[in-house]
Amino acid sequence: MIDIGVNFHSSQLKGLDAELLSRAAAAGVTHFLATGTSLHASELALGFARGHARVWATAGVHPHDAKHWTPESAARFAPLWADERVVAVGECGLDYNRMFSPREDQRRAFEAQIAAGARLDKPLFLHSRDAFDDFHAMLRDAAAAGAHGVVHCFTGGAAEAEAYLALGFDIGITGWVTDAARGAALRDAMRVIPIERLHLETDAPYLRPKNAGKTRPYNEPALLPFVARAVAELKGVDVAVLAAQATANSRRLFKLPG
């Protein structure tokens, strides 16, 4: 299985590389994308990927950090985006929930990263929270120009899922789907998301699956099978079939070796 979203640089996971990868392998999770959320985090993600044959990286600026985007930022990211170990541009998008960066800064940084993805023919690793109208409008224009990618950590409902799918973007599913209360909209959306268009991710150390029982206080890649199990139940398919299809989807989108 492939975990397409792990924040290895987070304080909760820092220094746990060997045991995280070991426990993940024992659980059948063997390939990973290390998420870049800022220039520094993207450099860390790329460094981590270079040190582990089955890890790749994303590179980009999360909307929370968009206020730090400057006219020079694209040039600073260029060497990372050109690296073969970086398989996606992002995490990028819009977040109007906590507003750590003004909307205009978020849109400016997002627009620049959309352009980079289109120019390099690399998928976008996307983030949206409480910003559907602006986010979808920008993606609509991007898709018309050839952009593609995955809406990472999707938590919306069926209508939003269908809107992204119609533009050609895939959907990333996390442990949010295991939360019957907060994840009710996502659980309902699973009926309209084809298994050929979804990806599995932990977003570790966040969004620990509710069905994982009591283990460690943080989420980790070893818990990805619990996400797969919940998705398979909602889709009415065997978990092995679901996991194999999601893995094939991720290999296709990020052009990972077989």
Secondary structure, DSSP 8 states (H G I E B T S, - for coil): -EEEEE-TTSTTTTT-HHHHHHHHHHTT--EEEE---SHHHHHHHHHHHHT-TTEEEEE---GGGGGG--TTHHHHHHHHHHSTTEEEEEEEEEE-SS-SS-HHHHHHHHHHHHHHHHHHT--EEEEEES-HHHHHHHHHHHHHTT--EEETT----HHHHHHHHHTT-EEEE-GGGG-TTTTHHHHHHGGGS-GGGEEE---BTSS--GGG-SS-SS--GGGHHHHHHHHHHHHTS-HHHHHHHHHHHHHHHHT---
